Amino acid sequence: MKKFKKIYVEITNICNMNCSFCPKTERKPKFMSTDEFSTVLEKIKPHTDFIYLHVMGEPLLHPDIGEILDICSYYDIEANMTTNGTLIKEKGDIILNKKALRQINYSLHSFPANTVNFTNEEYLNNIFDFIKKTDIEGRIINCLRLWNMESSLFSENALTFKLLKENFNTDIKIMRTDRNGIKLKDRVFLQQDKVFFWPDIKREPEFFEGKCFGLKSHIGILVDGTVVPCCLDSGGNINLGNIFDENLSDILQSERALNIVEGFRRNKRVEHLCTTCGWNFNM
């Protein structure tokens, strides 16, 4: 059995939107090359069968997104993608028939947090039109995320619920649910939750106890190859090593990585970044 359920691979840290809830990375803007991506998959293949094309950045911005998914197929790794969905009309036909693409998560709450040159209705209909295309093959899972409950942005969701009802013939209750979501139809789900605030190395420590799935069920690999213990280390603050320079097995056996794992085993957060994280640590 492979160690990780999934590994987050950040193919770019560049985004076409500027969401208020998203941390602003100070890292150098970069697209991971296809050669670099191949190296990453070759090294992580013994450790997982699934990747998420996400940490920071918008994966559909990557100029070689089609080839990225072809490389996943070559290594027999399934890919999940998290996107703001604004480029789905432009890039949808490129990714639609890529066999490695297992699931797409659409962050619908990103739209009202930005000013763009098209309407919310156009934005949502582009996503729903693409979802209808995925019905033909019946393979891709679509997850619609509304993570803006209990916030000033929630009032913007009225149109979203109206169009959800029209497109999926279902009466959605305006309510908070867990992240498992509400099934709208086969392979289409709606997740509702409150706004999530990312951990921040610049904040004062707040949470000292708790366990985490980081280094247990998943890790993250940033666009420059930095390996981090979880998908919420947007700044690469907990640098465990670099996948381009070292074997992943060696990185996972580093003193810093082992200290984190041992800390969680004792219900302690040993890294400063972890003490600022408000994610639900119940395991």
N, C-alpha and C positions, 0 to 999 in steps of 0.2 A: 504493500500500500504506500502511495506517495505521501510525503510529509504534508504538503500544503493543499488545501481545497482550491486555492486560487492564488495567483500572483498578479499584482497590479503593475502594469508596464506603461509608463508615461511616454508616449511616442512624440509628444510635443508639450511644452509648457506655455504655449501661445494660445490666446483665446480671442475670438472676435467680439466678445461681449465684456461688460464691466459690471458684474453683479455686485450689489452692495453686501451680500452675505458671504461672498467668496474672498479668501485672503489674496492679497496682491503679492505675488512672488517677487523676490529681489534677485532671483537666479537669472543667469544669462539666457535670453530667449534662444530656443533651439528646436529644430526638428531632428528626431533620431533618424539616421540614414537607414536604408534597407539592409545594408551590410551589418550595421550595428545591431539592428533588430534581429537579424539572423543569428548573430553571436549570442544575444540574450536568450533566444529560444533554445539554441543548442545547449546552453549552460543550465537552463532551468528545466529542461525536459525531464531529467530524472527526478524532479521534485514536484511536478504538478502536471495536470492535464488541462487546466483552465487558466486563462489570463483575462484580466480586465484592462481594456485600453483606457486607463483613467488614473490620474492622481490630480494633476492640474492640466489646464489646456483643453482645447476642443479637438478631438481626434479627427473629425471630418475636415478640419483645416489642412491636415497632412496631405501634401501633394501626391504621395504614393500610397494612399489608403487602400487602394485595390491590391497593390502588390504586397502590402503589409498583411492583408488577410490571406493572400495566396501563400505567403511564407508560413502562416499559421497552419494551413492545410498540409504543407510539406512536412512539418514537424508533428502533424497529427495532434495539434493543440486547438481546443475550442476557444473562441473569443467572445467576450461580452463587451459592449461598448456603452459608455455614458456620454451623452451629448446634450447640448442645449436645444438641438433640433432645428436651428435656424438655417442650416445648410442642407437639410434632408432633400429638398426639391432639387438642388444642384448636384448632390453627390449620391442620391438614393439609388439610381440605376447602376452605379459603380459597385455598390456593396450588396445589392439585393440578392444576387445569385452566388455569392461567395459562401461556399459550404462550411467554412470555419466559423462563420458568424452565427452564434447561438442566441444571443439576447441583446436588445437595445433598450437602454434606460433613457427616457426623455425627461429632462429637468424642466417641466413646464413652468415652474415658479421663477425661472430665470427671465422670462419675457417681461413681466411687469416691473422687474427691477432694472430695466434698461430703457433707453430711447433708441429706437431703430426706425428704418425708413419704410416699414410695412406694418400693417395692422395686426393686432392680436388674432383676429379672425383668419387672416391669410396665413399667419404662422401656424395656427392650430389645424387648419384645413390641409396644409401641406403635410403635416405629420400624419393626420388621419388618412389622407390619400395614400401615403406610403404604406401605412399599416394594412390598408386594403390590398395593396400589391403583395404583401407578404402572405396574405390568405391563400393566394394561388398555389404556392408551394407548400404552405402549411408547416413551416419549419422554425422560423424566427419567433422568439418570444418577445413581446413588446410590453414594456413597463412604463406607464405614465406616472410621473412623480409630481405631486403637489406638496412640497415641503415648506409651506408658508402659513400653516395654521397658526392662530393666536398672534398674528402680526398685522400691521397696517396694510400689508399687501393682500390680505385675504379677500378684501372687497373686490379685487380684480378678478376673482375666480368665477363670478356669475356667468360670464360668457363661456368660460371653459365648461362649466356644468351643463349649460344649455346645448353646446355643441356635442358634448359627450352623450347626452340623451338622444340627440338627433342621429348621431353616427352609430351608436351601439344599441339603440332601442332599449335603453335602461334608465331607470330613475335613480340617480345617484343621491345618496343622502350626504348632506354636508356635515361631516363628522371627522374626528380624528381617529385614525386606525393605526395598528402597528404596521411595520414596513413589509409585511407579507402581502398586503394589498387586498383589494376587492377584485374578483374576477368579473370582467365585463363581457368576455366571450372567450372562446378557445385561444390561448396564447396571448391574451391581452389583459393586463391588470392595471389597476389604479392604486397608487400608494398615496396616503395622506398623512402628514405629520407636521410637527411644529418646525420652525426655522432652526437649523443647526448652526451653531457657532464653532468654528474650527479652533483647535488648540493653538496657542500663541506663545512662543518662547519669551516674548517681551512682557507677558503678564506675570503677576505674582502667583506663586503656588497656591492652589485651592483644594485639590483633591490628593490625598496622600495614600489612601488605601484603594484596593481594587485590583481586579484581574483584567486581562485584555486578550483578544484573539490575535493581536500582533505577535508574530514569531511563533504562533501556534497553528492558526488556520491559514494565515496569509502573511505576505511581506509586500513591500513596494520597491520598484526599481525606477528611479527618476531618469529623465531624458539624457543626462550626462553619464548614466551608469551607476550613480550612487544607490546603494542598497539601504533602505530604511525599514524599520520594523513594522510599520503599518501604513495604510493608505491615507492617513490624516497628517502625515509629516510633510506638509506642502513646501517647507523651506529646506528640507534635507538637513535638519538640525541634528538628528540622531544618525550620523553617518557611520554605518557599519563596515563599509568597504566599497570597492568599485568592481562591478561585474565584468568590466572590460579588462581589468588587471588581475583579478583573482578568481579562483573557483568558488562557486556559491557555497559549497560544503565548508570550505575554509572560513568564509565570511561568517557563516552561521555558528562556527565554533570559536569565534573571536571572544576575547574577554568581555567586551562591552555587550555583545549579544547574549552571552551566557548569564551575565549579571541581570539583564532585563528579564530573562526567562525565570531565573531564580527568584527575583523580586516578585513577579506575578504569582509564582508558586506560593510565596509567603503572604500574598495579598497586599503587596507593597509596590508602589510606583517609584522606581529608582531614578528615572530620568525627569528633568525639570519640565520638558514639554508635556509629558504624561500627566504631570500634576496640574496642568491647565486645561485638560481635556474633559469636557462635560458629556462625552458619549456614554451611553448606558453600558457600564462595565459588567453587568450581571452575566454570568456564564453558567 
